[in-house]
Amino acid sequence: MSTAQLAAAPPSLVAAGRRRTAWLLALAGLVALGFVLDIALGPVRIPLAAVVKILLGQAADNPAWAFIVREIRLPKALTALAVGSGLAVSGLQMQTLFRNPLAGPSVLGLTAGAGLGVAAVMLAGGSGAAGGFAIRALGVGGSWGLVLAATAGAALVMALVMALSARVRDNVVLLIVGLMVSSVTGAIVGLWQYFSAPEQIQEYLLWTFGSLGGVVGPHLVVLAAVVTVGLGLAFASAKPLNALLLGENYARSMGLTVGRARTSIILSTSLLAGAITAFCGPIGFVGIAVPHLTRGLLRTADHRVLLPGACLVGAALTLGCDCLAQLPGSQTVLPLSIVTSLLGAPVVLWVVLRRNSVRSSFS
Amino acid sequence: MQYAKGFTISYVAGGKLVTILSPFEQKTTATRYLLVPRGAGRPAGYADAHVIETPLRSLVALSSMHVALADFLGAADLVVGLGSFKYASAAPVRQRIAAGKIYEVGQGKELNNEELIAHHPDLVMATGWPGESLARFQTLEAAGVPVMINSEWVETTPLARAEWVKVLAALLNKEDLVNRKFDQVARSYHRLAALGHYAAQRPKVVVGLPFKDVWYVPDTDSYLTQFLRDAGCTYAWDQARAPSGSLALSFETVAPVALTADYWLQTGTAATKADILAQDARYAAFAPFQTGRVYNNNRRTNAQGSNDYWESGAVRPDLVLSDLIKILHPELLPSWQLYYYQWLK
């Protein structure tokens, strides 16, 4: 839309633009509120005044409180920001690229690939058939080992998908490839589990529940850096994404280099979903639910609005879910992935049923 | 039995009656085994009881604890099958594995029934889990291979857990030996516990290593908590109760305790402080980490990765308690050398 056209835009469009800006501001406020709540709430009761004091760098009355706020809650809340915005944006990109409302960051098999990498470290090296792959025995333990393994798994799947996407022109075929890759990696993990000791399986199972709590210090820096690069790539793809909404042929007729746009979108999604899964484990539902929620709230298909919107909605939702996962007043934590699914599914149902048609967003 | 609550042994006409209580069922169900001398007929009555001929000549052990029971009674050459070769520490059993005298039958639900039926051992000893009964072994039972569920790990004290060795002794007709040896262990344990109870200092301990957000700590009914009580220390969850024997706490809940604890015990598979730090750099803030009072129970881990603490430690609670007292109150046992535990450098 040129400036001249914009100036001549009817008042209703201007009003819609204002409404969207208001929504984005409200969402940003919600994220800020969620961030504060996530740091203020937890199994250990810490007065809000003490939390603020600690965050401002002042000495705390209780050194344990300072440790909890600075070393546990603050990194967790920052991780929630990165996870929520990263997964939401990667989901939005996938849904547009495949023009399929069911797509999410896991459809390309990235999450499954990361899971395969983690399983290789945690499970293989057990007994029986997997004995030949004694990766654990090589000493690749510890948290960096897990991150590297998950990244390697995700990258392996990404390389496969990229190679195939160069040959396969049809996005639906690519979607099926992703599903099949997930299936195969799932089977390999299953085989390893079958031959593993119960305590190894438990460790892996805990990983698959997803968690924000293990990302601290240099991990958080790396995660934040990768997510920033991924989000940057995604924001740069806003226009190509808008063009792709109308179909590849239409996009091509508008002068878009579809191949390059597709590569950039897949790369961005892989970085976001791969890194987040590597550090936090598979976190269900944010990727598929938030784009629908964002479209429902902002009532637009324009990615220049949807992308920041999805970032904010994803971050707010993840922060909210993490507050719930910590069950204020209880000493236990719930797995984050379960909370996001329990909360996310009804919300998406509500949005979808209210709008009665999702298809309209994709054509 | 003096300590154990999970089983009873009574002497009846023509044999012995061993009753194993399943603690997992809604109403406590009991499985009864009638132990009869080899070749003697089945005595009348006890229609529901499974018959096992004694003394046993061959045993398949599905848990390393069962290996420990056999080794304690000097009957390691009885072991002909194991769930996994990986989980065995006892020297005689390792020698038998090396000599190819033991077969592997798989763990958990993936038992190799054909192998078991082909070898037809005198008894398969299995570990009990919640929600599972003897029904999962019906193929073996139908083939005439007796299976006994041994749920020793749900006992709430170390001595009760160790007392399960009396079940195997009854199967081997080694009651005299077991009474002598077990009494010795129990006496030694009580003597040590008295030391621990009267210790002047009660250092604060934190146990275990969290994974991401979850930190499992033993609850009031765990035998590990009893060890800590007997060793004379302050343990924050001494009175807490959980249905499964351990509490799944958030990192944040345990951290304040760990920050100011005097000792940190049982740190997973870590063999050095660097191993702990590699998992999460925040552990460096814990007081025991800074003062160098971190001890793990994996000193006796063999090349296969099997930790003897989980094997012989189950029948030698006196040695475990000696270690704990030596760690927490070094002045009380000056000449004791740590056996299962090691100081993490």
Interface residues (C-beta under 8 A of the other chain):
Chain A: G42 P43 V44 P63 A64 F67 I68 E71 I72 R73 S127 A137 G141 G142 S143 W144 Y194 A197 P198 E203 L206 W207 S211 L212 G213 G214 V216 G217 P218 G281 Q326 Q331 T332 V333
Chain B: S84 F85 K86 Q107 G108 E110 F211 K212 D213 V214 L247 A248 L249 S250 F251 E252 T253 A255 P256 L259 T260 T269 D275 A278 Q279 D280 A281 R282 A285 G305
